[in-house]
Amino acid sequence: MSMREKIEEAAARYPDQRSAIMPALLIAQNEHGHLPGPVLEEVADILGVERIWVYELATFYTLFHTEPVGMFHLKLCDNVSCMLCGSEALLKHLETVLGVTKGDTTPDRLFTLSTVECLGACEMAPVMQVGDDYHGNLDIGRLDALLATLRAGAGEAIGAGLADAAPSGE
């Protein structure tokens, strides 16, 4: 199913096309990896809504990315509960270990490091979101273990992609 068909299917569930912008942006981002200007315009055209409405939502919510992000987008909560439980030290550790600052992507395009205002999981503070998964009660050891797991998973995924792309032997 094409992106257009997916967006049209999602939009059919809403009485007003403007209400379908967020689901449409999620579909487009899943398709393209991020939401550059031409993709935002395409979403607006598919929905028949003002382009500015699409742009406003895409640039307001942290779940949307108008620039490319790494394979793993590390979103560390820096709200009060997480800050009081050590998120500032975790951020400094991530910056050191990854060799990037907040908002940047590692040269190998594996990790993008961001902070977010609140992940709504104060009971797990400090917490970080990676993809759709929350990782809580973080400390340096747990954080390093998570990074190792993500790196290993990336290697397996990349290796599988190379194996799929390799010509089959006779």
PyMOL commands that place a pseudoatom at each C-alpha (Angstrom):
pseudoatom trace, name=CA, resn=MET, resi=1, chain=A, elem=C, hetatm=0, pos=[0.000, 0.000, 0.000]
pseudoatom trace, name=CA, resn=SER, resi=2, chain=A, elem=C, hetatm=0, pos=[1.401, 3.409, -0.949]
pseudoatom trace, name=CA, resn=MET, resi=3, chain=A, elem=C, hetatm=0, pos=[1.885, 6.240, 1.516]
pseudoatom trace, name=CA, resn=ARG, resi=4, chain=A, elem=C, hetatm=0, pos=[-1.000, 8.098, -0.126]
pseudoatom trace, name=CA, resn=GLU, resi=5, chain=A, elem=C, hetatm=0, pos=[-3.316, 5.108, 0.315]
pseudoatom trace, name=CA, resn=LYS, resi=6, chain=A, elem=C, hetatm=0, pos=[-2.297, 4.681, 3.953]
pseudoatom trace, name=CA, resn=ILE, resi=7, chain=A, elem=C, hetatm=0, pos=[-2.919, 8.369, 4.675]
pseudoatom trace, name=CA, resn=GLU, resi=8, chain=A, elem=C, hetatm=0, pos=[-6.254, 8.347, 2.885]
pseudoatom trace, name=CA, resn=GLU, resi=9, chain=A, elem=C, hetatm=0, pos=[-7.297, 5.233, 4.834]
pseudoatom trace, name=CA, resn=ALA, resi=10, chain=A, elem=C, hetatm=0, pos=[-6.314, 6.850, 8.133]
pseudoatom trace, name=CA, resn=ALA, resi=11, chain=A, elem=C, hetatm=0, pos=[-7.991, 10.153, 7.219]
pseudoatom trace, name=CA, resn=ALA, resi=12, chain=A, elem=C, hetatm=0, pos=[-11.276, 8.364, 6.494]
pseudoatom trace, name=CA, resn=ARG, resi=13, chain=A, elem=C, hetatm=0, pos=[-11.631, 7.744, 10.246]
pseudoatom trace, name=CA, resn=TYR, resi=14, chain=A, elem=C, hetatm=0, pos=[-11.867, 11.491, 10.964]
pseudoatom trace, name=CA, resn=PRO, resi=15, chain=A, elem=C, hetatm=0, pos=[-14.784, 13.839, 10.286]
pseudoatom trace, name=CA, resn=ASP, resi=16, chain=A, elem=C, hetatm=0, pos=[-12.365, 16.685, 9.502]
pseudoatom trace, name=CA, resn=GLN, resi=17, chain=A, elem=C, hetatm=0, pos=[-9.190, 16.233, 7.442]
pseudoatom trace, name=CA, resn=ARG, resi=18, chain=A, elem=C, hetatm=0, pos=[-7.300, 18.592, 9.737]
pseudoatom trace, name=CA, resn=SER, resi=19, chain=A, elem=C, hetatm=0, pos=[-7.776, 16.049, 12.532]
pseudoatom trace, name=CA, resn=ALA, resi=20, chain=A, elem=C, hetatm=0, pos=[-5.891, 13.476, 10.452]
pseudoatom trace, name=CA, resn=ILE, resi=21, chain=A, elem=C, hetatm=0, pos=[-2.660, 15.487, 10.224]
pseudoatom trace, name=CA, resn=MET, resi=22, chain=A, elem=C, hetatm=0, pos=[-0.869, 13.757, 13.106]
pseudoatom trace, name=CA, resn=PRO, resi=23, chain=A, elem=C, hetatm=0, pos=[-1.635, 10.210, 11.935]
pseudoatom trace, name=CA, resn=ALA, resi=24, chain=A, elem=C, hetatm=0, pos=[-0.673, 11.234, 8.404]
pseudoatom trace, name=CA, resn=LEU, resi=25, chain=A, elem=C, hetatm=0, pos=[2.643, 12.639, 9.634]
pseudoatom trace, name=CA, resn=LEU, resi=26, chain=A, elem=C, hetatm=0, pos=[3.386, 9.399, 11.474]
pseudoatom trace, name=CA, resn=ILE, resi=27, chain=A, elem=C, hetatm=0, pos=[2.698, 7.433, 8.301]
pseudoatom trace, name=CA, resn=ALA, resi=28, chain=A, elem=C, hetatm=0, pos=[4.906, 9.748, 6.248]
pseudoatom trace, name=CA, resn=GLN, resi=29, chain=A, elem=C, hetatm=0, pos=[7.725, 9.646, 8.796]
pseudoatom trace, name=CA, resn=ASN, resi=30, chain=A, elem=C, hetatm=0, pos=[7.607, 5.846, 8.913]
pseudoatom trace, name=CA, resn=GLU, resi=31, chain=A, elem=C, hetatm=0, pos=[7.834, 5.847, 5.126]
pseudoatom trace, name=CA, resn=HIS, resi=32, chain=A, elem=C, hetatm=0, pos=[10.631, 8.415, 4.737]
pseudoatom trace, name=CA, resn=GLY, resi=33, chain=A, elem=C, hetatm=0, pos=[12.481, 8.297, 8.077]
pseudoatom trace, name=CA, resn=HIS, resi=34, chain=A, elem=C, hetatm=0, pos=[11.976, 12.031, 8.602]
pseudoatom trace, name=CA, resn=LEU, resi=35, chain=A, elem=C, hetatm=0, pos=[9.768, 14.846, 7.305]
pseudoatom trace, name=CA, resn=PRO, resi=36, chain=A, elem=C, hetatm=0, pos=[11.558, 17.229, 4.937]
pseudoatom trace, name=CA, resn=GLY, resi=37, chain=A, elem=C, hetatm=0, pos=[9.619, 20.112, 3.364]
pseudoatom trace, name=CA, resn=PRO, resi=38, chain=A, elem=C, hetatm=0, pos=[8.498, 18.252, 0.221]
pseudoatom trace, name=CA, resn=VAL, resi=39, chain=A, elem=C, hetatm=0, pos=[7.054, 15.409, 2.334]
pseudoatom trace, name=CA, resn=LEU, resi=40, chain=A, elem=C, hetatm=0, pos=[5.173, 17.914, 4.523]
pseudoatom trace, name=CA, resn=GLU, resi=41, chain=A, elem=C, hetatm=0, pos=[3.754, 19.498, 1.378]
pseudoatom trace, name=CA, resn=GLU, resi=42, chain=A, elem=C, hetatm=0, pos=[2.730, 16.094, 0.041]
pseudoatom trace, name=CA, resn=VAL, resi=43, chain=A, elem=C, hetatm=0, pos=[0.910, 15.281, 3.293]
pseudoatom trace, name=CA, resn=ALA, resi=44, chain=A, elem=C, hetatm=0, pos=[-0.936, 18.602, 3.120]
pseudoatom trace, name=CA, resn=ASP, resi=45, chain=A, elem=C, hetatm=0, pos=[-1.871, 17.987, -0.511]
pseudoatom trace, name=CA, resn=ILE, resi=46, chain=A, elem=C, hetatm=0, pos=[-3.119, 14.461, 0.194]
pseudoatom trace, name=CA, resn=LEU, resi=47, chain=A, elem=C, hetatm=0, pos=[-5.292, 15.722, 3.048]
pseudoatom trace, name=CA, resn=GLY, resi=48, chain=A, elem=C, hetatm=0, pos=[-6.350, 18.884, 1.226]
pseudoatom trace, name=CA, resn=VAL, resi=49, chain=A, elem=C, hetatm=0, pos=[-5.368, 21.089, 4.177]
pseudoatom trace, name=CA, resn=GLU, resi=50, chain=A, elem=C, hetatm=0, pos=[-3.258, 24.215, 4.525]
pseudoatom trace, name=CA, resn=ARG, resi=51, chain=A, elem=C, hetatm=0, pos=[0.455, 23.471, 4.388]
pseudoatom trace, name=CA, resn=ILE, resi=52, chain=A, elem=C, hetatm=0, pos=[1.111, 25.677, 7.412]
pseudoatom trace, name=CA, resn=TRP, resi=53, chain=A, elem=C, hetatm=0, pos=[-1.133, 23.424, 9.549]
pseudoatom trace, name=CA, resn=VAL, resi=54, chain=A, elem=C, hetatm=0, pos=[1.011, 20.420, 8.665]
pseudoatom trace, name=CA, resn=TYR, resi=55, chain=A, elem=C, hetatm=0, pos=[4.238, 22.357, 9.203]
pseudoatom trace, name=CA, resn=GLU, resi=56, chain=A, elem=C, hetatm=0, pos=[3.048, 23.633, 12.619]
pseudoatom trace, name=CA, resn=LEU, resi=57, chain=A, elem=C, hetatm=0, pos=[2.418, 20.132, 13.943]
pseudoatom trace, name=CA, resn=ALA, resi=58, chain=A, elem=C, hetatm=0, pos=[5.568, 18.656, 12.429]
pseudoatom trace, name=CA, resn=THR, resi=59, chain=A, elem=C, hetatm=0, pos=[7.761, 21.283, 14.080]
pseudoatom trace, name=CA, resn=PHE, resi=60, chain=A, elem=C, hetatm=0, pos=[5.938, 21.446, 17.424]
pseudoatom trace, name=CA, resn=TYR, resi=61, chain=A, elem=C, hetatm=0, pos=[5.897, 17.794, 18.523]
pseudoatom trace, name=CA, resn=THR, resi=62, chain=A, elem=C, hetatm=0, pos=[9.169, 16.070, 19.409]
pseudoatom trace, name=CA, resn=LEU, resi=63, chain=A, elem=C, hetatm=0, pos=[8.012, 12.778, 17.897]
pseudoatom trace, name=CA, resn=PHE, resi=64, chain=A, elem=C, hetatm=0, pos=[8.320, 14.298, 14.420]
pseudoatom trace, name=CA, resn=HIS, resi=65, chain=A, elem=C, hetatm=0, pos=[11.701, 14.896, 12.779]
pseudoatom trace, name=CA, resn=THR, resi=66, chain=A, elem=C, hetatm=0, pos=[12.194, 17.380, 9.965]
pseudoatom trace, name=CA, resn=GLU, resi=67, chain=A, elem=C, hetatm=0, pos=[15.877, 16.396, 9.762]
pseudoatom trace, name=CA, resn=PRO, resi=68, chain=A, elem=C, hetatm=0, pos=[17.315, 12.891, 9.474]
pseudoatom trace, name=CA, resn=VAL, resi=69, chain=A, elem=C, hetatm=0, pos=[17.929, 11.057, 12.744]
pseudoatom trace, name=CA, resn=GLY, resi=70, chain=A, elem=C, hetatm=0, pos=[20.098, 8.077, 13.598]
pseudoatom trace, name=CA, resn=MET, resi=71, chain=A, elem=C, hetatm=0, pos=[18.942, 4.481, 13.577]
pseudoatom trace, name=CA, resn=PHE, resi=72, chain=A, elem=C, hetatm=0, pos=[18.322, 4.896, 17.311]
pseudoatom trace, name=CA, resn=HIS, resi=73, chain=A, elem=C, hetatm=0, pos=[16.913, 8.190, 18.571]
pseudoatom trace, name=CA, resn=LEU, resi=74, chain=A, elem=C, hetatm=0, pos=[17.790, 8.467, 22.246]
pseudoatom trace, name=CA, resn=LYS, resi=75, chain=A, elem=C, hetatm=0, pos=[15.290, 10.797, 23.943]
pseudoatom trace, name=CA, resn=LEU, resi=76, chain=A, elem=C, hetatm=0, pos=[16.353, 11.447, 27.513]
pseudoatom trace, name=CA, resn=CYS, resi=77, chain=A, elem=C, hetatm=0, pos=[13.768, 13.067, 29.771]
pseudoatom trace, name=CA, resn=ASP, resi=78, chain=A, elem=C, hetatm=0, pos=[15.102, 16.162, 31.499]
pseudoatom trace, name=CA, resn=ASN, resi=79, chain=A, elem=C, hetatm=0, pos=[12.007, 17.186, 33.439]
pseudoatom trace, name=CA, resn=VAL, resi=80, chain=A, elem=C, hetatm=0, pos=[12.127, 17.688, 37.216]
pseudoatom trace, name=CA, resn=SER, resi=81, chain=A, elem=C, hetatm=0, pos=[11.670, 14.071, 38.364]
pseudoatom trace, name=CA, resn=CYS, resi=82, chain=A, elem=C, hetatm=0, pos=[14.305, 12.759, 35.964]
pseudoatom trace, name=CA, resn=MET, resi=83, chain=A, elem=C, hetatm=0, pos=[16.643, 15.656, 36.678]
pseudoatom trace, name=CA, resn=LEU, resi=84, chain=A, elem=C, hetatm=0, pos=[16.410, 15.027, 40.435]
pseudoatom trace, name=CA, resn=CYS, resi=85, chain=A, elem=C, hetatm=0, pos=[17.182, 11.349, 39.799]
pseudoatom trace, name=CA, resn=GLY, resi=86, chain=A, elem=C, hetatm=0, pos=[20.307, 12.039, 37.742]
pseudoatom trace, name=CA, resn=SER, resi=87, chain=A, elem=C, hetatm=0, pos=[19.381, 12.677, 34.121]
pseudoatom trace, name=CA, resn=GLU, resi=88, chain=A, elem=C, hetatm=0, pos=[21.923, 15.513, 33.851]
pseudoatom trace, name=CA, resn=ALA, resi=89, chain=A, elem=C, hetatm=0, pos=[24.780, 13.124, 34.660]
pseudoatom trace, name=CA, resn=LEU, resi=90, chain=A, elem=C, hetatm=0, pos=[23.352, 10.601, 32.196]
pseudoatom trace, name=CA, resn=LEU, resi=91, chain=A, elem=C, hetatm=0, pos=[23.261, 13.246, 29.473]
pseudoatom trace, name=CA, resn=LYS, resi=92, chain=A, elem=C, hetatm=0, pos=[26.904, 14.170, 30.107]
pseudoatom trace, name=CA, resn=HIS, resi=93, chain=A, elem=C, hetatm=0, pos=[27.836, 10.484, 30.025]
pseudoatom trace, name=CA, resn=LEU, resi=94, chain=A, elem=C, hetatm=0, pos=[25.967, 9.940, 26.745]
pseudoatom trace, name=CA, resn=GLU, resi=95, chain=A, elem=C, hetatm=0, pos=[27.640, 12.981, 25.199]
pseudoatom trace, name=CA, resn=THR, resi=96, chain=A, elem=C, hetatm=0, pos=[31.058, 11.655, 26.230]
pseudoatom trace, name=CA, resn=VAL, resi=97, chain=A, elem=C, hetatm=0, pos=[30.486, 8.036, 25.196]
pseudoatom trace, name=CA, resn=LEU, resi=98, chain=A, elem=C, hetatm=0, pos=[28.816, 8.900, 21.882]
pseudoatom trace, name=CA, resn=GLY, resi=99, chain=A, elem=C, hetatm=0, pos=[31.095, 11.853, 21.091]
pseudoatom trace, name=CA, resn=VAL, resi=100, chain=A, elem=C, hetatm=0, pos=[28.189, 14.158, 20.276]
pseudoatom trace, name=CA, resn=THR, resi=101, chain=A, elem=C, hetatm=0, pos=[26.243, 16.883, 22.033]
pseudoatom trace, name=CA, resn=LYS, resi=102, chain=A, elem=C, hetatm=0, pos=[22.532, 17.039, 22.609]
pseudoatom trace, name=CA, resn=GLY, resi=103, chain=A, elem=C, hetatm=0, pos=[20.739, 17.431, 19.284]
pseudoatom trace, name=CA, resn=ASP, resi=104, chain=A, elem=C, hetatm=0, pos=[23.470, 15.775, 17.222]
pseudoatom trace, name=CA, resn=THR, resi=105, chain=A, elem=C, hetatm=0, pos=[23.790, 12.447, 15.436]
pseudoatom trace, name=CA, resn=THR, resi=106, chain=A, elem=C, hetatm=0, pos=[26.859, 10.228, 15.625]
pseudoatom trace, name=CA, resn=PRO, resi=107, chain=A, elem=C, hetatm=0, pos=[28.991, 10.163, 12.458]
pseudoatom trace, name=CA, resn=ASP, resi=108, chain=A, elem=C, hetatm=0, pos=[28.012, 6.523, 11.858]
pseudoatom trace, name=CA, resn=ARG, resi=109, chain=A, elem=C, hetatm=0, pos=[24.317, 7.638, 11.905]
pseudoatom trace, name=CA, resn=LEU, resi=110, chain=A, elem=C, hetatm=0, pos=[23.607, 5.065, 14.603]
pseudoatom trace, name=CA, resn=PHE, resi=111, chain=A, elem=C, hetatm=0, pos=[22.502, 7.400, 17.419]
pseudoatom trace, name=CA, resn=THR, resi=112, chain=A, elem=C, hetatm=0, pos=[20.777, 10.762, 17.666]
pseudoatom trace, name=CA, resn=LEU, resi=113, chain=A, elem=C, hetatm=0, pos=[20.806, 12.263, 21.165]
pseudoatom trace, name=CA, resn=SER, resi=114, chain=A, elem=C, hetatm=0, pos=[17.964, 14.499, 22.324]
pseudoatom trace, name=CA, resn=THR, resi=115, chain=A, elem=C, hetatm=0, pos=[16.381, 15.646, 25.530]
pseudoatom trace, name=CA, resn=VAL, resi=116, chain=A, elem=C, hetatm=0, pos=[12.632, 15.915, 25.900]
pseudoatom trace, name=CA, resn=GLU, resi=117, chain=A, elem=C, hetatm=0, pos=[10.559, 17.850, 28.364]
pseudoatom trace, name=CA, resn=CYS, resi=118, chain=A, elem=C, hetatm=0, pos=[8.575, 14.927, 29.780]
pseudoatom trace, name=CA, resn=LEU, resi=119, chain=A, elem=C, hetatm=0, pos=[7.977, 11.298, 28.892]
pseudoatom trace, name=CA, resn=GLY, resi=120, chain=A, elem=C, hetatm=0, pos=[5.204, 10.912, 31.465]
pseudoatom trace, name=CA, resn=ALA, resi=121, chain=A, elem=C, hetatm=0, pos=[6.970, 8.070, 33.278]
pseudoatom trace, name=CA, resn=CYS, resi=122, chain=A, elem=C, hetatm=0, pos=[8.128, 9.741, 36.487]
pseudoatom trace, name=CA, resn=GLU, resi=123, chain=A, elem=C, hetatm=0, pos=[7.804, 6.450, 38.380]
pseudoatom trace, name=CA, resn=MET, resi=124, chain=A, elem=C, hetatm=0, pos=[10.737, 5.151, 36.274]
pseudoatom trace, name=CA, resn=ALA, resi=125, chain=A, elem=C, hetatm=0, pos=[12.939, 8.263, 36.569]
pseudoatom trace, name=CA, resn=PRO, resi=126, chain=A, elem=C, hetatm=0, pos=[15.369, 8.795, 35.078]
pseudoatom trace, name=CA, resn=VAL, resi=127, chain=A, elem=C, hetatm=0, pos=[13.855, 7.524, 31.850]
pseudoatom trace, name=CA, resn=MET, resi=128, chain=A, elem=C, hetatm=0, pos=[14.814, 7.498, 28.182]
pseudoatom trace, name=CA, resn=GLN, resi=129, chain=A, elem=C, hetatm=0, pos=[12.750, 6.613, 25.121]
pseudoatom trace, name=CA, resn=VAL, resi=130, chain=A, elem=C, hetatm=0, pos=[14.346, 4.706, 22.244]
pseudoatom trace, name=CA, resn=GLY, resi=131, chain=A, elem=C, hetatm=0, pos=[11.898, 4.185, 19.402]
pseudoatom trace, name=CA, resn=ASP, resi=132, chain=A, elem=C, hetatm=0, pos=[8.646, 3.107, 21.043]
pseudoatom trace, name=CA, resn=ASP, resi=133, chain=A, elem=C, hetatm=0, pos=[10.368, 1.636, 24.110]
pseudoatom trace, name=CA, resn=TYR, resi=134, chain=A, elem=C, hetatm=0, pos=[10.899, 3.286, 27.483]
pseudoatom trace, name=CA, resn=HIS, resi=135, chain=A, elem=C, hetatm=0, pos=[13.983, 2.451, 29.541]
pseudoatom trace, name=CA, resn=GLY, resi=136, chain=A, elem=C, hetatm=0, pos=[13.733, 3.549, 33.151]
pseudoatom trace, name=CA, resn=ASN, resi=137, chain=A, elem=C, hetatm=0, pos=[15.538, 3.599, 36.470]
pseudoatom trace, name=CA, resn=LEU, resi=138, chain=A, elem=C, hetatm=0, pos=[18.651, 4.358, 34.462]
pseudoatom trace, name=CA, resn=ASP, resi=139, chain=A, elem=C, hetatm=0, pos=[22.138, 4.687, 35.842]
pseudoatom trace, name=CA, resn=ILE, resi=140, chain=A, elem=C, hetatm=0, pos=[25.492, 4.677, 34.036]
pseudoatom trace, name=CA, resn=GLY, resi=141, chain=A, elem=C, hetatm=0, pos=[25.735, 0.865, 34.092]
pseudoatom trace, name=CA, resn=ARG, resi=142, chain=A, elem=C, hetatm=0, pos=[22.227, 0.329, 32.705]
pseudoatom trace, name=CA, resn=LEU, resi=143, chain=A, elem=C, hetatm=0, pos=[22.789, 3.027, 30.111]
pseudoatom trace, name=CA, resn=ASP, resi=144, chain=A, elem=C, hetatm=0, pos=[26.045, 1.440, 28.919]
pseudoatom trace, name=CA, resn=ALA, resi=145, chain=A, elem=C, hetatm=0, pos=[24.351, -1.982, 28.745]
pseudoatom trace, name=CA, resn=LEU, resi=146, chain=A, elem=C, hetatm=0, pos=[21.503, -0.486, 26.701]
pseudoatom trace, name=CA, resn=LEU, resi=147, chain=A, elem=C, hetatm=0, pos=[23.936, 1.152, 24.268]
pseudoatom trace, name=CA, resn=ALA, resi=148, chain=A, elem=C, hetatm=0, pos=[25.787, -2.163, 23.857]
pseudoatom trace, name=CA, resn=THR, resi=149, chain=A, elem=C, hetatm=0, pos=[22.507, -3.962, 23.157]
pseudoatom trace, name=CA, resn=LEU, resi=150, chain=A, elem=C, hetatm=0, pos=[21.478, -1.343, 20.604]
pseudoatom trace, name=CA, resn=ARG, resi=151, chain=A, elem=C, hetatm=0, pos=[24.869, -1.501, 18.875]
pseudoatom trace, name=CA, resn=ALA, resi=152, chain=A, elem=C, hetatm=0, pos=[24.687, -5.295, 18.712]
pseudoatom trace, name=CA, resn=GLY, resi=153, chain=A, elem=C, hetatm=0, pos=[21.166, -5.151, 17.327]
pseudoatom trace, name=CA, resn=ALA, resi=154, chain=A, elem=C, hetatm=0, pos=[22.245, -2.615, 14.722]
pseudoatom trace, name=CA, resn=GLY, resi=155, chain=A, elem=C, hetatm=0, pos=[25.105, -4.862, 13.662]
pseudoatom trace, name=CA, resn=GLU, resi=156, chain=A, elem=C, hetatm=0, pos=[22.741, -7.800, 13.244]
pseudoatom trace, name=CA, resn=ALA, resi=157, chain=A, elem=C, hetatm=0, pos=[20.270, -5.690, 11.273]
pseudoatom trace, name=CA, resn=ILE, resi=158, chain=A, elem=C, hetatm=0, pos=[22.983, -4.291, 9.030]
pseudoatom trace, name=CA, resn=GLY, resi=159, chain=A, elem=C, hetatm=0, pos=[24.500, -7.765, 8.576]
pseudoatom trace, name=CA, resn=ALA, resi=160, chain=A, elem=C, hetatm=0, pos=[21.100, -9.179, 7.635]
pseudoatom trace, name=CA, resn=GLY, resi=161, chain=A, elem=C, hetatm=0, pos=[20.632, -6.357, 5.139]
pseudoatom trace, name=CA, resn=LEU, resi=162, chain=A, elem=C, hetatm=0, pos=[24.010, -7.085, 3.574]
pseudoatom trace, name=CA, resn=ALA, resi=163, chain=A, elem=C, hetatm=0, pos=[23.222, -10.792, 3.431]
pseudoatom trace, name=CA, resn=ASP, resi=164, chain=A, elem=C, hetatm=0, pos=[19.902, -10.040, 1.730]
pseudoatom trace, name=CA, resn=ALA, resi=165, chain=A, elem=C, hetatm=0, pos=[21.642, -7.778, -0.787]
pseudoatom trace, name=CA, resn=ALA, resi=166, chain=A, elem=C, hetatm=0, pos=[24.457, -10.234, -1.576]
pseudoatom trace, name=CA, resn=PRO, resi=167, chain=A, elem=C, hetatm=0, pos=[24.107, -12.249, -4.766]
pseudoatom trace, name=CA, resn=SER, resi=168, chain=A, elem=C, hetatm=0, pos=[23.180, -15.826, -4.074]
pseudoatom trace, name=CA, resn=GLY, resi=169, chain=A, elem=C, hetatm=0, pos=[25.907, -18.417, -4.597]
pseudoatom trace, name=CA, resn=GLU, resi=170, chain=A, elem=C, hetatm=0, pos=[25.526, -21.217, -7.084]
for i in range(1, 170): cmd.bond("trace and resi %d" % i, "trace and resi %d" % (i + 1))
show_as sticks, trace
zoom trace
